[in-house]
Amino acid sequence: LVLKFGFNPMSYLALEKDKLYFFSKQVEGVCAYTIVGNVMTVCGDIICDKSSANKFILELTQFADENALD
């Protein structure tokens, strides 16, 4: 996915071992994140097709809400 959709050089930081990953169930996409306290911090950009970004972000927001993450 990084090779296919990682248009930002920062996308490759998603491959570092200290990250957690959210994989979309609705679109082909992933984002790397970390949690500090109850805050979910996405590391870099989401990695998906630009046309799927809104759907991905909605799903990611729902995941954060369901897991009590800010």
C-alpha positions in Angstrom: 0.0 0.0 0.0 2.9 2.4 0.7 4.3 1.7 -2.7 0.9 2.0 -4.4 -0.5 5.1 -2.6 2.3 6.6 -0.6 2.7 9.9 -2.5 4.3 11.7 0.4 7.9 10.8 1.4 6.7 10.8 5.0 4.5 7.7 4.2 7.6 5.5 4.5 7.7 6.4 8.2 4.6 4.2 8.5 6.9 1.2 8.2 8.8 1.9 11.4 8.3 -0.8 14.0 7.0 1.5 16.8 3.7 2.1 15.0 0.2 0.6 15.2 -1.9 0.2 12.1 -5.5 0.8 11.1 -6.5 -1.0 8.0 -9.8 0.1 6.4 -12.5 -2.5 5.9 -14.3 -0.4 3.3 -11.4 0.8 1.0 -7.9 -0.2 0.2 -6.0 1.9 2.7 -4.0 2.0 5.9 -2.6 4.5 8.4 0.1 4.3 11.0 -0.7 5.7 14.4 0.4 5.8 18.0 -1.5 6.3 21.2 -0.4 8.6 24.0 -2.9 8.7 26.9 -6.2 8.4 25.1 -5.1 10.4 22.0 -4.7 8.7 18.7 -2.0 10.4 16.6 -1.9 9.5 13.0 1.8 9.4 11.8 2.0 11.1 8.5 -0.7 11.0 5.9 -3.3 8.3 5.4 -2.3 5.8 2.7 -5.0 5.2 0.3 -6.3 6.3 -3.1 -7.1 10.0 -3.0 -10.7 9.3 -4.2 -11.2 7.1 -1.2 -9.8 9.5 1.4 -13.1 10.8 2.7 -14.5 7.3 3.2 -11.3 6.2 4.9 -11.3 9.2 7.3 -14.9 8.6 8.3 -14.1 5.0 9.1 -11.0 6.0 11.0 -12.9 8.5 13.0 -15.6 5.9 13.8 -12.8 3.5 15.0 -11.4 6.2 17.3 -14.8 7.0 18.7 -15.6 3.3 19.3 -12.3 2.9 21.2 -12.7 6.1 23.2 -9.7 7.8 21.5 -9.4 11.5 20.9 
